[in-house]
Amino acid sequence: MADDAVGAQPASPVALRRAAVLERLTAERLVDAAAIGRAELVAGRTGAPVEQVLNQLGSLSDDDLVDAYAAVSGCRVWEPAREPIKTDLASVGVSAEFLRRSGVLPISRNGKALVCAACDPLDDEALTGLVFATGCEVTILAARPADWRREFERTFGAPEAPAAAPDERRLAREIDLVADRGSEGGGARLVASAFEAAIAAGASDIHFEPTRNAFRIRLRVDGRLIDHQTVSADLAAPAVSRVKVIANLNLGERRLPQDGRTTFVVQGKQIDVRVATSPTVFGEGAVLRILDRSAVPLDLDALGLTESISDVLRRASRAAHGLFLVTGPTGSGKTTTLYALLQTFVGSGKKVLSVEDPVEYHFEHVAQTQVAPQIGLTFATALRSFLRQDPDVILVGEIRDAETAAVAIQAAMTGHFVLASIHANDALGVVPRLRDMGVEPYQLAAGFRGAVAQRLVRRLCPHCGTRGGVSEVERQFAEAIGEAAPDEVAQPVGCTRCRGTGFRGRIPIGEAFQSDEDLLRAVAERRSSAEIEALARRGGLVDMAVDGWRKVLAGLTTAEEVAGAIHG
């Protein structure tokens, strides 16, 4: 007993506070026991605090981490926009390397009072060293790791890449990497900084584009490409090599396009990325598609569709069998709408299968299959196998050919509910499109349940939009759809929050209909398109242009955006 009492060492104050951080995160269900267990194994090998490991592994967001630190330590959370850096190395009296190792960023100094931001405000050893080195009374603020890294490098510069040993250079050449390891370090930092900028801007894609004399990086934000950065052409090969490494692509193959997938951890979140490389005359280029599920509302009520269209989708999802289609051009949000429909089956007890190209988001309640034409796994072959697996709901990523259309309609006619996307100009255009693919009218009459067509338009920035007089374009648009033009409509202005564009984010405009007996009879009897359209309108179909105009009147977008989305 005495030996046990002597051997038991009380936990240090820092250890107690770190334990309190984990208890808070667990109590608020921000991390689970399995994630903490994995992080503890990594922390035991690296010596890093468990909560920091959780953040670096993507299990804990930057915001949740600093909130927990602030609650336990009593310090404030640093907001760089409101509290910019007002000091330099000379006024602090320490080196940038010392600050980087300590994880501390000086913000302001007033006499002997020094305010600093720290990624780990519980690190008493770093605080003690800073107090000793500066002779100041130090106040620590909790910093989000991404904010700290960005502001530190902006103020004091990025760390220099280590010099490469000659044998490392030979190895790099032998495996067809760039010879200059220092340049590769620059390429890795370039990729990381571009990715962080893309996440901050809400971009959907990052384009790495080599040109004759430079290497250009562009971001697709709200459907439009914007220039982000242009750097030396020498960084092109290292940057694309870095992309290929993290996407597990063949570094030595530069003659053929390659596709892959990887995960970035940004601000403590794991974000899936689809990677496509392609050879050009000036070297390899790459495009990264960002699949940030947290930024995509996979919920019918959160999509932004008009209520009448959402009602059509809800009623369609309750059908016992049949084929329901989503149509629109590339980049119109079809996959998001289909995934929102899949979400309605959570907890339903139904067996849900999907075949996609590619699989963009993963669902626990869906068995998802990625097509692989090179081994014979096409949409049609996957669909045929699905019919032997007793599914209730089947998602087809895209009906591209007659074979897939035939199997999809067969599945719909034999007691399965089939969701699919297809390319057509509008919602009613899916009927002749399926006919062109060889689907017989009697098959459509037996299995077709309806369709929705959609486009994405830029949303007016809620912070700077203003109301102004109606332009001639808006008057003509209103006249074309038989509506009266108002005296005023919302207009874009531009501010820092929308990067001066006047727009922030995108919203869908659409049209939808659900088949009824009269419409299906008209399809089976091969009646004219005009008759079928009249029946669809009687059932509630409203033109996409009218839906867009209503969103113009609501101050959500502009007539130019709507007209551009519909007519190109």
C-alpha positions, -999 to 999 in steps of 0.1 A, spaced: 0 0 0 28 24 10 47 16 -22 16 23 -43 10 56 -26 46 67 -31 46 55 -68 14 74 -78 25 107 -92 -1 136 -93 -9 148 -128 7 181 -137 -16 212 -142 -9 211 -179 -19 175 -181 -51 182 -162 -60 210 -185 -54 189 -216 -76 162 -201 -102 188 -195 -100 197 -232 -106 161 -243 -135 158 -218 -151 189 -232 -147 177 -268 -162 143 -259 -190 158 -239 -200 180 -268 -197 150 -292 -171 168 -314 -149 137 -314 -156 101 -305 -136 76 -284 -123 58 -315 -108 90 -329 -92 98 -295 -78 63 -293 -61 66 -326 -48 101 -318 -34 88 -285 -14 62 -304 1 88 -327 7 112 -298 26 85 -279 50 82 -309 53 119 -317 50 136 -284 24 160 -297 -7 167 -276 -37 145 -284 -60 174 -293 -34 187 -317 -31 153 -333 -69 151 -337 -68 184 -355 -39 174 -378 -56 141 -387 -88 159 -397 -110 147 -368 -113 181 -351 -119 214 -368 -98 245 -361 -129 263 -347 -138 235 -323 -101 232 -311 -97 269 -303 -131 271 -286 -121 242 -263 -88 258 -256 -105 291 -248 -130 275 -225 -104 255 -206 -76 281 -204 -97 312 -202 -79 329 -230 -96 348 -259 -97 334 -295 -76 355 -319 -94 369 -349 -68 382 -373 -92 405 -392 -100 424 -360 -66 422 -343 -39 425 -370 -2 420 -363 14 453 -352 49 442 -342 81 428 -358 112 407 -348 132 438 -338 106 449 -313 102 415 -298 139 406 -297 137 369 -307 143 351 -340 116 339 -364 129 303 -360 125 306 -322 89 317 -326 82 290 -352 95 263 -329 75 277 -300 43 280 -321 39 316 -310 31 347 -331 36 382 -315 7 405 -323 13 437 -304 37 451 -277 31 480 -253 61 485 -231 66 452 -212 31 439 -222 33 415 -251 2 399 -268 8 367 -287 -13 342 -306 -5 305 -300 -17 273 -317 -13 256 -283 -21 280 -254 -16 252 -229 21 249 -238 36 263 -206 71 255 -217 69 277 -248 53 305 -228 81 303 -201 107 304 -229 91 334 -245 89 353 -212 125 346 -205 137 356 -240 117 388 -242 115 399 -205 78 408 -211 46 399 -194 30 378 -221 -8 374 -228 -16 344 -249 -46 342 -274 -58 309 -289 -52 308 -326 -67 286 -352 -38 266 -367 -46 277 -403 -48 314 -392 -16 311 -373 3 295 -402 -10 319 -428 -3 350 -408 31 338 -396 43 331 -431 29 364 -443 48 383 -416 80 363 -412 82 342 -444 80 305 -451 107 281 -437 135 275 -461 136 241 -477 165 220 -465 195 216 -489 194 183 -508 223 159 -506 238 147 -539 226 112 -535 190 124 -529 193 144 -562 204 113 -581 176 93 -566 151 120 -576 163 119 -612 162 81 -613 126 80 -603 117 108 -627 111 135 -601 125 170 -604 162 172 -596 160 202 -573 146 191 -540 145 227 -529 122 235 -558 100 205 -549 96 219 -514 85 251 -530 61 231 -552 46 214 -521 41 247 -504 25 262 -536 0 233 -537 -8 236 -500 -13 274 -502 -34 272 -533 -56 246 -516 -61 267 -485 -69 297 -507 -95 276 -526 -112 265 -494 -113 301 -481 -128 313 -513 -153 285 -516 -138 273 -549 -150 241 -565 -118 235 -586 -81 244 -586 -64 246 -620 -27 243 -623 -18 255 -658 18 256 -672 23 282 -699 54 291 -720 70 314 -695 50 310 -662 29 286 -641 -7 299 -636 -30 289 -608 -67 296 -612 -97 289 -590 -133 282 -601 -155 303 -577 -192 304 -582 -188 288 -616 -163 313 -629 -125 310 -632 -105 337 -614 -67 342 -614 -52 333 -581 -14 333 -586 12 333 -614 46 320 -605 78 309 -621 76 282 -647 103 263 -628 77 255 -601 53 238 -626 70 203 -625 75 202 -587 39 214 -581 23 188 -604 47 161 -591 35 169 -556 -2 166 -567 6 132 -583 24 120 -551 -5 128 -528 -30 113 -553 -9 81 -557 -5 86 -594 24 73 -616 51 99 -613 70 86 -643 41 87 -667 39 122 -682 26 113 -716 -9 102 -707 -37 118 -686 -42 103 -652 -70 104 -626 -69 99 -589 -83 108 -556 -69 120 -523 -77 138 -490 -64 171 -477 -67 182 -441 -75 219 -440 -85 238 -408 -89 204 -391 -113 190 -417 -107 162 -441 -117 172 -476 -118 148 -505 -102 159 -537 -105 144 -572 -74 149 -593 -70 148 -630 -36 155 -648 -31 160 -685 0 166 -707 2 199 -725 29 213 -749 44 233 -719 43 204 -694 18 186 -673 -13 204 -660 -36 194 -632 -71 201 -620 -83 194 -585 -120 191 -579 -128 198 -543 -154 175 -528 -161 193 -495 -192 176 -482 -196 201 -453 -200 229 -479 -227 211 -498 -262 210 -483 -273 174 -490 -308 182 -478 -338 190 -500 -349 219 -479 -314 234 -480 -308 231 -517 -325 265 -525 -350 250 -549 -384 266 -552 -409 249 -528 -430 235 -556 -399 217 -571 -389 204 -537 -424 190 -533 -421 171 -566 -388 156 -554 -403 146 -521 -433 129 -537 -410 112 -562 -388 98 -534 -419 82 -519 -427 62 -551 -425 24 -547 -411 20 -582 -404 39 -614 -378 61 -630 -372 97 -620 -347 118 -638 -326 149 -631 -313 168 -661 -291 198 -668 -256 206 -683 -223 198 -666 -219 217 -634 -256 224 -629 -258 206 -595 -275 174 -607 -253 152 -585 -261 173 -554 -298 170 -561 -295 132 -565 -275 129 -533 -301 150 -515 -327 125 -527 -305 97 -514 -305 113 -480 -342 109 -477 -338 72 -475 -316 73 -443 -333 51 -417 -360 39 -442 -348 3 -440 -346 2 -478 -316 -13 -497 -300 15 -517 -274 8 -544 -256 33 -567 -234 32 -597 -214 64 -604 -186 79 -624 -170 91 -602 -183 85 -566 -181 120 -552 -194 116 -517 -197 85 -495 -228 74 -477 -232 49 -449 -266 38 -460 -257 33 -497 -237 6 -514 -218 26 -540 -200 13 -571 -175 31 -592 -176 23 -629 -144 9 -645 -149 5 -682 -113 -8 -687 -124 -40 -669 -159 -41 -683 -177 -26 -654 -200 -1 -671 -232 15 -660 -252 -12 -678 -233 -41 -664 -234 -28 -629 -272 -22 -632 -277 -58 -644 -259 -71 -614 -279 -48 -591 -311 -64 -602 -299 -97 -586 -292 -80 -553 -327 -73 -542 -325 -35 -541 -353 -11 -533 -336 21 -547 -310 23 -574 -291 55 -584 -276 57 -618 -250 84 -621 -258 91 -657 -278 74 -685 -254 79 -714 -263 52 -739 -292 30 -751 -280 0 -732 -280 18 -698 -314 34 -707 -329 -1 -715 -317 -16 -682 -328 14 -661 -363 14 -675 -364 -24 -671 -355 -20 -634 -381 7 -630 -408 -16 -645 -399 -45 -623 -405 -30 -589 -374 -8 -583 -372 30 -578 -345 43 -601 -329 77 -598 -307 89 -627 -293 119 -644 -295 125 -681 -285 153 -705 -315 172 -720 -324 208 -726 -353 210 -701 -374 187 -680 -398 177 -707 -368 171 -730 -360 139 -712 -390 121 -729 -377 125 -765 -341 119 -752 -351 85 -739 -370 77 -771 -339 85 -791 -321 60 -769 -345 33 -779 -369 33 -750 -404 24 -763 -434 47 -754 -452 18 -737 -421 14 -714 -421 51 -705 -459 49 -698 -452 20 -674 -422 33 -656 -416 70 -660 -424 91 -629 -412 126 -638 -381 148 -641 -365 180 -628 -342 203 -648 -319 228 -631 -292 254 -636 -270 272 -611 -269 310 -610 -248 333 -588 -264 346 -556 -262 383 -549 -240 391 -520 -263 397 -490 -238 422 -475 -235 447 -504 -264 442 -527 -286 472 -533 -318 480 -552 -318 500 -583 -337 508 -615 -347 481 -639 -324 478 -670 -334 472 -705 -322 436 -703 -344 430 -673 -374 446 -690 -369 424 -721 -366 393 -699 -398 401 -681 -416 407 -713 -404 375 -729 -419 354 -701 -451 375 -699 -443 392 -666 -445 428 -656 -412 445 -648 -411 461 -614 -397 496 -607 -367 483 -589 -347 451 -586 -316 441 -566 -282 449 -582 -247 437 -574 -222 462 -559 -191 445 -546 -174 444 -512 -145 426 -495 -167 396 -485 -176 388 -521 -141 398 -534 -156 428 -553 -178 407 -575 -212 415 -560 -220 378 -558 -214 352 -532 -223 315 -537 -248 300 -561 -285 290 -560 -304 267 -583 -332 276 -607 -353 248 -621 -385 233 -634 -401 199 -625 -431 178 -632 -445 145 -619 -462 122 -644 -499 115 -640 -522 91 -658 -531 115 -685 -496 125 -693 -484 89 -694 -513 79 -717 -503 108 -740 -467 94 -741 -479 59 -748 -501 71 -777 -472 91 -792 -490 124 -790 -473 156 -800 -448 174 -778 -472 203 -775 -500 181 -760 -476 165 -736 -463 199 -725 -499 212 -720 -506 182 -697 -474 188 -678 -483 225 -673 -517 215 -661 -499 194 -635 -479 223 -622 -449 226 -645 -435 262 -644 -408 273 -668 -372 276 -655 -371 312 -667 -402 320 -646 -386 304 -616 -354 324 -622 -374 356 -626 -391 350 -592 -357 347 -576 -347 380 -593 -378 397 -578 -369 381 -544 -335 399 -546 -315 366 -548 -299 370 -583 -301 391 -615 -319 387 -648 -285 386 -665 -275 356 -644 -307 338 -652 -306 345 -689 -269 334 -691 -276 301 -673 -306 292 -695 -294 304 -729 -256 303 -723 
